[in-house]
Amino acid sequence: MEKIYEEQENYIEEHQDMEWRTEKKGDGRIRTDREPAMNFSLIWKKKAVRYLAASILTLVFSLVYEHFSFGVTSAFLLSAFLVPLAGAVLCRALAKASFDPSWSSVFLTTGIAWLTIGALLQGMLAIYGTENALMMVYPAMGIFFLLLTVASLIVH
């Protein structure tokens, strides 16, 4: 048992610069906790950059797909890049407000993904000249997750 306690103490000493908080209990055990020294603004800014990259990739995909579609165009496919772009703008706004990104970040990413994929698939189906009743699932799930994002931001 002593060896385990010594290993814990050595590990803590090696990682002092990582803002560890140590506390010895009465029975000799060591309790370690990581300080929540996260910069919420930086997390949202990084996520905004990722959304901007996703927006650019979606636009490139849409343009290439429409280029090889023999002149047939789709408004859904051309405007699909606006969904992650709106996510980037929202993340920049949340970075200025310094909201905690715990669950809201996950819900926002999921909602943006549902809406973007739904727009891309709807555009592809429009180019092929077909329709599918199941396409209503994508905007419904996207809006559901965006509402969960708003609710988690209100709770935190």
Secondary structure, 3 states (H helix, E strand, C coil): CHHHHHHHHHHHHHCHHHCEEEEECCCCCEEEEECCCCCHHHHHHHHHHHHHHHHHHHHHHHHHHHHCCCCCCCHHHHHCCHHHHHHHHHHHHHHHHCCCCHHHHHHHHHHHHHHHHHHHHHHHHHHHCCCCHHHHHHHHHHHHHHHHHHHHHHHC
